[in-house]
Amino acid sequence: MSAERPTLVDPPIEPLLSAAENSKFTLVAVAAMRAREINDYYNGLGQGHGSLIPPQVNSLSNKSLSVALEELYEGKLTVHRPTPEEREEERLRHEVEEQARADSGDLDQMLRRSESYDF
């Protein structure tokens, strides 16, 4: 007898929805993002991409979306909706990083200009 493969309703939708804050949109978005990460992990094997996280569950399915849903079902994947304060901190951090990048670009440009002149 062969191993039983998961069906469309396995894992059940109700626990998945409760893990995704009872939002179908959040469930789809989180599962899709994690499935892309799993695909990137498998596509990057052997290329030294150590920052990619491998699948966190043993699955009979070879589909990355199914694996992502199983991770959510088993609690290996969690949903965190940022608070307004966290979003503001992230926005400010992004602005500071952009300003630092722009400042270093200005410095590089000034150095290139100074190198082009003979004194």
N, C-alpha and C positions, 0 to 999 in steps of 0.2 A: 504494500500500500504506500502511495506517495505522500509526502508532507502536504498538509492542508494549507492552501494559500489564503491570505486574507481577502475578504470580500470588500465591496464598496462601503459597507456599514461597519467594518472592523478597522480601526477602533470606532465605537459608537459615537455619534455626533453630540449627544447631550453633554458628556464630560468634556469634550473638546470645546464646546461653546462656553461652558462654565469656566474653563481655563483661559479662554480668550475674552473674559469680561462680558459674556453673553452677547457678543457682537459678531455677526457673520463676516462683516467686512474685516474686522481685526483678525479673525481666524484665518481668512484667506490671505491677508497681507503677511501675517507672521509666518504661516506655512510656506508661502511663496518665497519669502526672503531666506528662510532656512534651507529650502530646497535648492536655491541658487548657491548658497554656501556649500552645501553637500556636493553639488555638481562641480563647483570650483575646486573642492578638495580632491575629488577623484580625477579631475582633469589636470591638476597640478602635481599629482604624485610623481616623485622622482625628480622634481625640478627645484627642490629645496624651499618650498613655501611652508615654513614652520608655523606661520600665524594662522593657518586654516585649521578649523576644528573638525575632526573626523566625526562620523555618525556616532551618536551616544547610545544607540540601541542595537541589538542583534535582530535583524529583520529577515523574514522570508522574501520580502519584496525587494526588487532591484530598482524600484522607482524612487527617486529622491523625494518627491512629494509625499509618498506613503511613509517613508522613513521619517520625514519631518513631522507628520501627523502622529506617528507612533511616539516620537520623542515628546511631543506636547502631551499626549495621553499618559505617558509614564512619568511626567513631571520633570523630565530632563531639560525641557525647554519652557521658559516662563515668559509671560507677557508683562511688560512694565510700561505704563503710560506715564510720560514725564509730567510733573507738576508745572504750573506756570513759572514758578521760581527756577526750576531746573532748565526750562526752555530759555529763560532770560539769561541765566548763567552761560549756557551753551552759545547763545547769540553773542554775548559780550566776549567770550573766549574766541569765537570765530573772528570777530572784528579785530581783536588784538593780534591774532595770527596773521590776518590779512594786512594789517598795518605794518607788522614786522617784515612780512614778505615784500611789501612795497618799499619800505625803507632800505632793505638789503638790495633790492633791484636798483634803487636810486644810487646807492653806493657803488654797485658794480658798474653802472653806467658812467658815473663820475670817474672811476678808476680807468675805464676804457678810454674816456676822453683824454685824461691826463697822459695815458700811454701813447696816444697818437701824436702828441706834440713833442718836438725836439727842443730841448732847452740848452 
